[in-house]
Amino acid sequence: MSSQALEHGGNHDNKDLPGRIKAAVQAVYRRAKAADLRFPLWVLGLTFGFWFAIFWADAPQIGSLSPVAALLKIYGAGIAVAASLAIVTAAVWTIVRRMGYADLFAPDAGDGEE
């Protein structure tokens, strides 16, 4: 341990780690609140709820066809999956753009402002 650490009562780096983590989480929370992420997060939550309900409704039933399996035979899964992927992609991109990380993923893409 260095002499400075001994003067200040030992190694504070390990004791301060929870405080640093808490400060980092609070900074991300403040940044997310300032970016107004309510709508994209609601979209993600609703999409999750939709697929959870589909998963739950597709529980195996003895001697019968589940409602989800019947709908898949009629309509197919492609439309639901493609629509869900488009909605989730748009919501995630909105979150990334509002948090200010769009330049990491598309450095040359401007937001239409020139």
SULKA-V222347 format. One record per backbone hydrogen bond with DSSP energy under -1.0 kcal/mol. NH is the residue of the N-H (numbers start at 1). CO is the residue of the C=O. If there is no record, write none. Layout:
NH | CO
NH | CO
//
This chain:
6 | 2
7 | 3
8 | 4
9 | 6
10 | 5
16 | 12
20 | 16
21 | 17
22 | 18
23 | 19
24 | 20
25 | 21
26 | 22
27 | 23
28 | 24
29 | 25
30 | 26
31 | 27
32 | 28
33 | 29
34 | 30
35 | 31
41 | 37
42 | 38
43 | 39
44 | 40
45 | 41
46 | 42
47 | 43
48 | 44
49 | 45
50 | 46
51 | 47
52 | 48
53 | 49
54 | 50
55 | 51
56 | 52
57 | 53
58 | 54
59 | 56
64 | 61
70 | 66
71 | 67
72 | 68
73 | 69
74 | 70
75 | 71
81 | 77
82 | 78
83 | 79
84 | 80
85 | 81
86 | 82
87 | 83
88 | 84
89 | 85
90 | 86
91 | 87
92 | 88
93 | 89
94 | 90
95 | 91
96 | 92
97 | 93
98 | 94
99 | 95
101 | 96
104 | 101
106 | 102
//
